[in-house]
Amino acid sequence: EQADPNSIPHNLIVRGNYLYVSYYYDGLQVYDISDPANPVRAYYYDTSTLPNEQSYKGAWGVYPFLPSGNILVSDMQNGLFVVEAVEMPTGSVSTPDAGISLSLFPQPANEYLAVNIQVEKATQNTSLQLLDLTGRQVWAKELSLLQGENNIRIEEIYSLPAGCYLLNVKGDTWQLTERLIISR
């Protein structure tokens, strides 16, 4: 399922493997982006009772970072909604062990991207994919990770247009996705 194709999405926020989107007339839409090439709508909450038009009414902002897990959604006509933390479907996201972390530097990036991946045990067959927000792969690399800290420098981003991208790192039994902004 997806939001109405006539509805206007905006104010996208990535948290972990989920993309939180405000849609003016379709409210909050949450997509599982653990496979960025195939996003799946995991949850939605419609804040507007107005008929769908191509105008600027309805949900304006979304904030999924409260310690409680609750999500704030602001609607220009109906006020502020506090959406209770929802249990995402089991198996919809691959949650890495606590011993796995991913960080990107600098943010925003310009000429290169430094990727730091820390793992508790060595992994074979690790893939890195850089995707634009349409899910199109713009860069990819296969590698093995050593136990501990792994630093990868991606020089190829200098040729990419400014914008928002997703870096998806997939190991044998885990997957992490982080947002990357490229500026010029």
C-alpha positions as CSV (number, residue, x, y, z in Angstrom):
1,E,0.0,0.0,0.0
2,Q,1.1,3.6,-0.5
3,A,-0.1,7.1,0.0
4,D,-2.5,8.7,-2.5
5,P,-0.3,9.6,-5.6
6,N,-1.9,13.1,-5.6
7,S,-0.8,13.8,-2.1
8,I,2.3,15.9,-1.6
9,P,5.1,14.4,0.6
10,H,7.6,16.7,2.4
11,N,9.7,16.9,5.5
12,L,11.3,13.4,5.3
13,I,13.2,12.1,8.3
14,V,15.3,8.9,8.4
15,R,15.7,7.2,11.7
16,G,17.3,3.8,11.6
17,N,15.7,1.7,8.9
18,Y,12.6,3.8,8.7
19,L,11.6,6.9,6.7
20,Y,9.0,9.1,8.3
21,V,7.1,11.3,5.9
22,S,4.5,14.1,6.3
23,Y,1.9,14.0,3.6
24,Y,-0.4,17.0,3.5
25,Y,-3.7,15.1,3.1
26,D,-2.5,11.6,4.0
27,G,-0.9,12.4,7.4
28,L,2.1,10.4,8.7
29,Q,3.5,7.7,6.5
30,V,6.3,5.4,7.8
31,Y,8.3,3.3,5.3
32,D,10.6,0.4,6.1
33,I,13.8,1.3,4.0
34,S,15.9,-1.6,5.3
35,D,16.0,-2.5,1.6
36,P,16.3,1.0,0.1
37,A,15.6,-0.2,-3.4
38,N,12.2,-1.6,-2.3
39,P,10.7,0.6,0.4
40,V,7.5,-0.8,2.1
41,R,4.9,1.3,3.9
42,A,5.0,-0.1,7.5
43,Y,2.5,2.2,9.2
44,Y,0.4,5.3,8.6
45,Y,-1.8,7.7,10.5
46,D,-4.1,10.1,8.6
47,T,-4.4,13.4,10.4
48,S,-6.7,15.1,7.9
49,T,-10.4,14.6,7.3
50,L,-10.3,17.0,4.3
51,P,-10.8,15.7,0.8
52,N,-7.5,15.2,-1.0
53,E,-6.5,18.2,-3.1
54,Q,-3.1,19.4,-4.4
55,S,-2.7,22.2,-1.9
56,Y,-0.9,22.9,1.3
57,K,-3.3,21.8,4.0
58,G,-3.0,18.9,6.5
59,A,0.2,17.3,8.1
60,W,3.2,19.6,8.0
61,G,5.8,18.1,10.2
62,V,6.9,14.8,11.8
63,Y,9.3,14.2,14.8
64,P,10.2,10.6,15.6
65,F,12.9,11.2,18.1
66,L,11.1,11.3,21.5
67,P,12.6,9.0,24.2
68,S,9.2,7.3,24.6
69,G,9.2,6.2,20.9
70,N,6.0,8.3,20.4
71,I,5.9,10.3,17.2
72,L,4.8,14.0,16.9
73,V,2.8,15.0,13.8
74,S,1.7,18.6,13.3
75,D,-1.4,19.3,11.2
76,M,-2.1,22.8,10.0
77,Q,-5.8,22.5,10.5
78,N,-6.2,19.9,13.3
79,G,-3.3,20.7,15.6
80,L,-0.6,18.5,17.1
81,F,-1.0,14.7,17.2
82,V,1.0,12.4,19.5
83,V,1.1,9.0,17.9
84,E,1.9,6.3,20.3
85,A,5.0,4.2,19.7
86,V,4.0,1.4,17.4
87,E,5.4,-2.1,17.2
88,M,6.8,-2.4,13.7
89,P,6.0,-5.8,12.1
90,T,8.4,-8.5,13.2
91,G,10.9,-9.3,10.5
92,S,10.3,-6.1,8.7
93,V,13.7,-4.7,9.6
94,S,17.0,-6.4,10.4
95,T,18.2,-5.0,13.7
96,P,21.9,-5.2,14.1
97,D,23.5,-6.5,17.3
98,A,24.6,-3.8,19.8
99,G,28.2,-4.5,18.7
100,I,27.6,-3.1,15.2
101,S,27.7,0.6,14.4
102,L,27.9,2.9,11.3
103,S,29.0,6.5,11.1
104,L,29.6,8.9,8.2
105,F,31.8,11.9,8.0
106,P,31.7,14.7,7.0
107,Q,28.0,15.6,7.0
108,P,27.2,17.2,4.6
109,A,29.8,15.6,2.4
110,N,31.4,17.3,-0.6
111,E,34.5,15.7,-2.1
112,Y,34.7,12.4,-0.2
113,L,32.9,10.4,2.4
114,A,34.6,8.6,5.3
115,V,32.6,5.6,6.5
116,N,33.3,4.0,9.8
117,I,31.9,0.5,10.5
118,Q,32.5,-1.2,13.8
119,V,31.7,-4.9,14.1
120,E,32.3,-7.4,17.0
121,K,33.3,-10.2,14.6
122,A,34.7,-10.3,11.1
123,T,32.2,-10.6,8.3
124,Q,32.5,-11.8,4.8
125,N,30.3,-10.6,1.9
126,T,29.5,-7.1,3.2
127,S,27.9,-4.8,0.6
128,L,27.8,-1.0,0.6
129,Q,25.3,0.7,-1.6
130,L,24.7,4.4,-2.1
131,L,21.2,5.1,-3.3
132,D,19.4,8.3,-4.3
133,L,16.0,8.8,-2.8
134,T,14.3,7.2,-5.8
135,G,16.1,3.9,-4.8
136,R,18.5,4.1,-7.8
137,Q,21.9,2.7,-6.9
138,V,24.6,5.3,-7.7
139,W,27.6,3.5,-6.2
140,A,28.3,0.0,-4.8
141,K,31.2,-1.9,-3.3
142,E,31.6,-5.5,-1.9
143,L,34.1,-6.1,0.9
144,S,35.0,-8.1,4.0
145,L,35.1,-6.4,7.4
146,L,37.7,-7.1,10.1
147,Q,36.7,-7.4,13.7
148,G,36.7,-4.0,15.3
149,E,36.9,-0.7,13.4
150,N,36.8,-0.5,9.6
151,N,37.4,2.8,7.8
152,I,36.3,3.1,4.1
153,R,36.9,6.3,2.1
154,I,34.5,6.9,-0.8
155,E,36.0,9.3,-3.3
156,E,33.4,8.8,-6.0
157,I,30.8,11.1,-4.4
158,Y,32.5,14.2,-5.9
159,S,30.8,13.4,-9.2
160,L,27.3,13.1,-7.7
161,P,24.8,16.0,-7.7
162,A,23.9,17.7,-4.4
163,G,21.1,16.1,-2.6
164,C,20.0,13.5,0.0
165,Y,21.2,9.9,-0.4
166,L,21.0,6.6,1.7
167,L,24.1,4.5,2.4
168,N,23.0,0.9,3.0
169,V,25.5,-1.5,4.5
170,K,24.5,-5.1,4.6
171,G,26.3,-7.9,6.3
172,D,25.6,-11.7,6.5
173,T,22.9,-11.3,9.2
174,W,22.5,-7.5,9.6
175,Q,21.8,-4.3,7.8
176,L,22.2,-0.6,8.6
177,T,21.1,2.4,6.6
178,E,22.2,6.0,7.2
179,R,21.3,9.2,5.5
180,L,23.9,11.2,3.6
181,I,23.7,14.8,2.4
182,I,25.9,15.9,-0.4
183,S,26.4,19.6,-0.8
184,R,28.2,21.7,-3.5
